Amino acid sequence: MAGPAALLRQCPLLLPQDREGMAYEGFVTVQGRDFHIRVLLPMDFQLKNARIECSWHLKKILHGYRHILKQRLHSCPDLVSFMVELKTVLEIALKNMQDLHIPRPPEYYSCLVRDLEILGWNKVSYVDTGLATIKLKAEDSCGRQHFITLKLNAKYPTEPPECLVDFPVQFAISWMPQNSLIDIFNQFLAALESLKEFWDAMDEIDGKTWVLEPENPTRGATRRRIAIGNNVSVNIEVDPRHPKMLPDCYFLGADHVVNPLRIKLNNNMHLWDPEISLLQNLKELLEIDFPSRAVIEKSDFAKDCGICYAYRLNGTTPDQVCDDPRCGQPFHQTCLYEWLQGLPSSRQSFNIIFGECPYCNKVRKSNENE
């Protein structure tokens, strides 16, 4: 993970506000202009749960880029990487703002209107008054609706528009000056079909199991945390390019419950069959039936944290469970870490702290960055 020195090189005016490196405030410099920004990291240092605060002026500039910045927060491994991405997006936003003030020739508008008429106005979800931002909609072969937002600068069609999509992979268009919106739309349709198997797999999981996280997954989300039983779940990370391959699996729950599941997964890996669905493969490898949405309520799995007495905390759900079978109380990782830190009897080794469960006094450990 990149350290403070790397952050100082990228953003010399963004300085830490505490010893733990959980709050940063200062300025990000783009095109010779300084923009005030504040970054607040959660206890687990997970960027996806970070808070970004900025001036109203910067908010206005980045208004149309919130979705892509949110994606970057989820995908960047550290704060330095995100700040690099933020500066890149800000460069694009400033350039597009400048382009908005460049007068467009009549041919620009006639070309766009012609393309939209050929596409069909029923495929247009939104268009601004200046014909600089256009949002198109399309259905894939399974009837799922998708959107693509095009931001065109004054040099269109010499330069391609910026394309924003909710995909799990990068969407890069092939563009020549003689191309049009129709060519982009056709490439968009082709990309939708290339991701069909991925979305089929994720839709089956979302429809037939209880997904604990993310609560409202986007089309670009590749991760699911699926309930297996009371305080037991599995995190899977699906490769969107190879959705029929065995995904990365990480079990959450008490050791006496998840260890047998890990053993079954390791012993049965050779049985993975790419001819059947991802969900069916998981069932057969783990030798379980995932709780059905038809007969069991989500509240049966959504157990509150035993420390803060809430289920969702800063976007996260309880993912730590006491190993004692007679206890099995769930906790948020951050809550448990803070609780153990406050116990005089706890002991710490590097970033792992050992202490007693708040409910049954069984010794357990918590990792600060788990």
TITORVO-101636 format. One record per residue (C-alpha): x, y, z; residue number from 1. Coordinates in steps of 0.1 Angstrom, whole numbers, always signed. Example, Ala and Ser with C-alpha at 12.3 -4.5 7.8 and 13.67 -1.06 7.14 Angstrom:
<pts>
c1  c2  c3  num
+123  -45  +78  1;
+137  -11  +71  2;
</pts>
This chain:
<pts>
c1  c2  c3  num
+0  +0  +0  1;
+13  +35  -9  2;
+25  +55  +21  3;
+25  +92  +32  4;
+55  +100  +10  5;
+37  +89  -21  6;
+7  +110  -11  7;
+29  +140  -5  8;
+43  +137  -40  9;
+9  +135  -56  10;
-9  +161  -34  11;
+17  +182  -15  12;
-11  +205  -2  13;
-32  +176  +13  14;
-20  +171  +48  15;
-29  +146  +76  16;
-50  +160  +104  17;
-43  +132  +130  18;
-16  +108  +139  19;
-35  +78  +127  20;
-38  +91  +91  21;
-76  +89  +91  22;
-83  +125  +82  23;
-67  +146  +55  24;
-74  +182  +46  25;
-60  +207  +22  26;
-60  +213  -16  27;
-58  +193  -48  28;
-41  +212  -76  29;
-53  +207  -112  30;
-46  +231  -142  31;
-28  +255  -118  32;
-59  +259  -97  33;
-63  +248  -60  34;
-95  +231  -48  35;
-102  +226  -11  36;
-109  +190  -1  37;
-113  +169  +31  38;
-110  +131  +32  39;
-122  +111  +62  40;
-112  +75  +64  41;
-132  +49  +85  42;
-116  +28  +112  43;
-109  -1  +88  44;
-93  +23  +63  45;
-116  +9  +36  46;
-118  +36  +9  47;
-153  +25  -2  48;
-166  +38  +32  49;
-146  +70  +31  50;
-162  +105  +32  51;
-151  +131  +7  52;
-160  +167  +16  53;
-152  +196  -7  54;
-162  +232  -15  55;
-195  +239  -33  56;
-175  +250  -63  57;
-157  +217  -66  58;
-190  +199  -60  59;
-205  +217  -90  60;
-176  +209  -112  61;
-178  +172  -103  62;
-216  +169  -102  63;
-218  +148  -134  64;
-190  +125  -123  65;
-202  +113  -89  66;
-210  +78  -102  67;
-175  +73  -116  68;
-158  +87  -85  69;
-179  +63  -64  70;
-166  +34  -86  71;
-131  +46  -81  72;
-135  +47  -43  73;
-146  +10  -44  74;
-118  -1  -68  75;
-87  +19  -57  76;
-64  +0  -32  77;
-53  +32  -13  78;
-58  +69  -9  79;
-29  +78  -32  80;
-44  +58  -61  81;
-78  +75  -55  82;
-62  +110  -55  83;
-45  +102  -88  84;
-79  +91  -102  85;
-96  +122  -87  86;
-71  +146  -104  87;
-77  +128  -137  88;
-115  +131  -135  89;
-111  +167  -124  90;
-89  +174  -154  91;
-116  +160  -177  92;
-144  +179  -159  93;
-125  +212  -162  94;
-118  +205  -199  95;
-154  +198  -206  96;
-165  +229  -188  97;
-142  +249  -210  98;
-156  +231  -240  99;
-191  +241  -230  100;
-181  +278  -236  101;
-167  +271  -271  102;
-193  +279  -297  103;
-204  +249  -317  104;
-209  +251  -354  105;
-244  +244  -369  106;
-231  +211  -383  107;
-225  +199  -348  108;
-262  +201  -339  109;
-275  +189  -373  110;
-252  +159  -371  111;
-263  +149  -336  112;
-300  +154  -343  113;
-297  +132  -374  114;
-279  +105  -354  115;
-306  +106  -327  116;
-334  +103  -353  117;
-317  +73  -368  118;
-312  +57  -334  119;
-348  +65  -325  120;
-359  +90  -298  121;
-373  +60  -278  122;
-336  +52  -270  123;
-330  +86  -255  124;
-333  +88  -217  125;
-320  +123  -213  126;
-305  +151  -233  127;
-295  +186  -221  128;
-305  +218  -238  129;
-270  +223  -253  130;
-269  +188  -268  131;
-236  +183  -249  132;
-247  +155  -226  133;
-269  +126  -239  134;
-280  +95  -220  135;
-291  +65  -241  136;
-309  +34  -229  137;
-308  -2  -242  138;
-320  -36  -233  139;
-298  -67  -235  140;
-310  -100  -249  141;
-324  -109  -214  142;
-345  -77  -211  143;
-322  -60  -186  144;
-321  -22  -190  145;
-288  -4  -193  146;
-277  +32  -198  147;
-248  +50  -214  148;
-241  +87  -208  149;
-222  +105  -235  150;
-204  +138  -228  151;
-195  +155  -261  152;
-170  +183  -265  153;
-170  +210  -292  154;
-146  +191  -314  155;
-170  +162  -318  156;
-169  +141  -341  157;
-132  +148  -345  158;
-128  +137  -309  159;
-149  +109  -294  160;
-173  +117  -265  161;
-166  +106  -230  162;
-187  +74  -222  163;
-200  +66  -187  164;
-215  +32  -181  165;
-223  +9  -151  166;
-200  -20  -162  167;
-178  -43  -141  168;
-150  -38  -167  169;
-137  -8  -186  170;
-157  +2  -216  171;
-133  +16  -243  172;
-148  +26  -276  173;
-131  +23  -310  174;
-134  +57  -327  175;
-127  +74  -360  176;
-136  +109  -370  177;
-162  +96  -395  178;
-179  +76  -367  179;
-212  +86  -351  180;
-235  +80  -321  181;
-248  +49  -339  182;
-214  +33  -339  183;
-210  +40  -301  184;
-245  +26  -295  185;
-237  -6  -315  186;
-204  -10  -295  187;
-224  -5  -263  188;
-249  -33  -274  189;
-219  -56  -282  190;
-204  -50  -248  191;
-238  -58  -231  192;
-239  -92  -248  193;
-203  -99  -238  194;
-213  -94  -202  195;
-245  -114  -204  196;
-232  -145  -186  197;
-218  -124  -158  198;
-251  -106  -152  199;
-270  -139  -155  200;
-249  -153  -127  201;
-253  -123  -105  202;
-290  -120  -111  203;
-295  -157  -101  204;
-276  -150  -69  205;
-296  -118  -62  206;
-329  -135  -69  207;
-324  -169  -52  208;
-303  -161  -21  209;
-301  -135  +6  210;
-274  -111  -3  211;
-262  -92  +28  212;
-238  -69  +10  213;
-240  -48  -11  214;
-275  -38  -2  215;
-284  -24  -36  216;
-258  -38  -60  217;
-250  -19  -92  218;
-245  -36  -125  219;
-208  -30  -121  220;
-205  -47  -87  221;
-186  -80  -88  222;
-188  -89  -51  223;
-216  -105  -31  224;
-218  -115  +5  225;
-243  -144  +6  226;
-260  -156  +38  227;
-254  -193  +45  228;
-270  -195  +80  229;
-273  -175  +112  230;
-242  -154  +115  231;
-225  -174  +87  232;
-219  -160  +52  233;
-196  -162  +22  234;
-180  -133  +3  235;
-176  -141  -34  236;
-157  -121  -60  237;
-168  -130  -95  238;
-145  -125  -126  239;
-168  -106  -151  240;
-147  -119  -180  241;
-149  -155  -168  242;
-181  -157  -147  243;
-184  -195  -150  244;
-150  -200  -132  245;
-147  -207  -95  246;
-149  -172  -78  247;
-127  -161  -49  248;
-145  -171  -17  249;
-140  -158  +18  250;
-161  -172  +46  251;
-173  -151  +75  252;
-185  -166  +108  253;
-173  -186  +138  254;
-144  -210  +132  255;
-163  -241  +141  256;
-188  -233  +114  257;
-167  -219  +86  258;
-138  -244  +89  259;
-158  -273  +76  260;
-170  -252  +47  261;
-134  -243  +38  262;
-125  -280  +39  263;
-154  -289  +16  264;
-145  -262  -9  265;
-109  -273  -10  266;
-118  -310  -13  267;
-145  -305  -40  268;
-128  -279  -62  269;
-122  -305  -89  270;
-160  -310  -92  271;
-165  -274  -105  272;
-186  -277  -137  273;
-186  -247  -161  274;
-216  -262  -178  275;
-239  -254  -149  276;
-246  -221  -131  277;
-222  -205  -106  278;
-248  -207  -78  279;
-255  -244  -85  280;
-217  -251  -85  281;
-214  -234  -51  282;
-242  -255  -37  283;
-226  -287  -48  284;
-191  -278  -38  285;
-201  -267  -3  286;
-228  -294  +0  287;
-254  -269  +12  288;
-286  -252  +2  289;
-285  -215  +5  290;
-314  -201  +25  291;
-343  -194  +1  292;
-358  -160  -3  293;
-392  -177  -7  294;
-393  -192  +28  295;
-369  -173  +50  296;
-369  -136  +59  297;
-337  -115  +56  298;
-342  -104  +92  299;
-332  -140  +102  300;
-297  -132  +91  301;
-295  -94  +97  302;
-284  -97  +133  303;
-274  -64  +151  304;
-239  -59  +163  305;
-236  -68  +200  306;
-217  -36  +208  307;
-233  -8  +189  308;
-267  -25  +186  309;
-271  -16  +150  310;
-270  -37  +119  311;
-255  -13  +94  312;
-226  +10  +105  313;
-210  +33  +79  314;
-222  +10  +52  315;
-209  -22  +67  316;
-227  -50  +84  317;
-215  -73  +113  318;
-188  -95  +99  319;
-171  -109  +131  320;
-186  -137  +151  321;
-176  -151  +185  322;
-161  -186  +180  323;
-179  -201  +211  324;
-208  -222  +198  325;
-229  -212  +228  326;
-224  -175  +221  327;
-221  -168  +184  328;
-227  -131  +189  329;
-219  -110  +157  330;
-200  -77  +157  331;
-188  -50  +133  332;
-151  -54  +129  333;
-145  -17  +139  334;
-167  -20  +170  335;
-149  -51  +182  336;
-115  -37  +176  337;
-124  -5  +196  338;
-140  -26  +224  339;
-109  -48  +227  340;
-86  -18  +227  341;
-105  -4  +257  342;
-101  -36  +278  343;
-72  -35  +303  344;
-67  -72  +300  345;
-63  -71  +261  346;
-29  -76  +246  347;
-18  -64  +211  348;
+7  -78  +186  349;
+13  -55  +157  350;
-22  -47  +144  351;
-39  -77  +159  352;
-55  -74  +193  353;
-65  -102  +217  354;
-92  -98  +243  355;
-124  -112  +258  356;
-157  -114  +240  357;
-181  -88  +255  358;
-207  -116  +260  359;
-191  -148  +270  360;
-155  -138  +279  361;
-140  -162  +254  362;
-106  -148  +242  363;
-108  -137  +206  364;
-87  -116  +183  365;
-94  -86  +160  366;
-73  -73  +131  367;
-74  -35  +126  368;
-75  -39  +88  369;
-93  -72  +86  370;
</pts>
